[in-house]
């Protein structure tokens, strides 16, 4: 498979998805991308590809920071504050996972983010 062609297709597909997405759908798209990148980071640790691990974890933290920065603290109340804390916790765990080369910590973050994703899917189902 031509990796460049796949990357181009993936970028065009992502552009198309984001162009028509609601705010909740954007969060879900980012979360899906984050979960995919976490799986890659885990694979890099297990495969002892440490430079790629670092790049992958950096992408993960950037996505988490993007999700966190989009939170509406003015109108979101306690739920948003708790979600921001959870995002901060996930970013800190990923930093530690990278230093300790611990795939179990990445698994923990993946489980937390999967739970958060389920919550967003519930919001999407209730509000269309």
N, C-alpha and C positions, 0 to 999 in steps of 0.2 A: 504494500500500500504506500502511496506517495504521501509522506507526512505533510509536506507543504500544501498539497491539494486538500487534505483533510482539515488542516488548520484554517485554510481560507474558507472552506465550506462551513466550518464551525463558527467562524467569526461572522459570516454573512447571516447564518441562521440565528445567532445570538442577537445581532443587530435587528433583525426582523422581529424577534420576540420582544425585545425591549422597547421598540418603537411603538407598539400598540398595547403595552402592559400597564395595568393599574399599579398604584403604589404597592399593594399587597403582592401582586404578581411579580413585581421587581424584587421584593424581598425574597420571594420563593426562588426566583431565578438565581439570585446571589447565593442563597443558602445551598441550592443544588450544586452550584459551582464550587462553593466552599467544601461541601462534603466530598466532591470528586477530588479536589486538591488535597484534602486531608488523607484520602486513600493513597494518593501518589506519595505524599510525604512519608506515610507509614512504610510504603514499599521501598522508598529510598533509605530509610533507616535500616530496615531488615536487610536490604541488599548492599548495605555499607557504601552507598553513594552519597557521601556526606555533603559535597558541594551542592548537589541537586536537592538534598534534604533541606539545606539552608534556604535555597531559593524558593522551594515549595512552601516552607513554613512562613517565609516572608510574605508570600502571596496570601496565605491563609490569614495572617494577622492584618494585612491590608484590607481584606474583605470584611473581617470582623470589625475593624475600625470604621469602615464605610457603613456597615449596618448600624453600628452604635451612633455614628454621627447623624444618621437620618432619623433618629428617635425624636419624637415630639414631646419634650419635657414639659412644655407649657400646658399641654392638654391631656397628656397621657397618664398623669397621676402616678400612683405607687407601682402600677404594672410596668411602666416605662423605666422607672428608677431601678426596679428589680431586674429588668431585662438588661439594662446598661451594666449593672453589677455582674450579671451572668456573662455578658460579652467580655468584660474586663477579666473575669476569672478564666474564661476560655483562652484569651490571649496570653495570660500569664502561664497557664498550663502548657501552652504550645512552646513558649520560650523555654520552660523547664524541660519539656520533652526533647527539644533540640539539644540542650546542653547535656542531658543525661542519656540521650539516644534511647529513649524509652517509648516504644510503640504503644504500650498500654495507656499512657497518658493521652496519646492521640485518639485511641479508642474511646476514652472517657469523654473527650471533647466532641467526638463524633456522635456519641449517644446523647449528650446534652443538646447539641444542635439539631439532631433528629427530633427530639422532643419539642424544641422550639418550633421547628418546621411544622410539626403536627398541629401546634397551636395556631400558626398562621394559616394552615389549611382549613382549620375550623372557622377562623375569621372569614376566610374567603367563601366558605360554604354558607355562612350565615348572611353575608352581605353581598354575595354575587361577585 
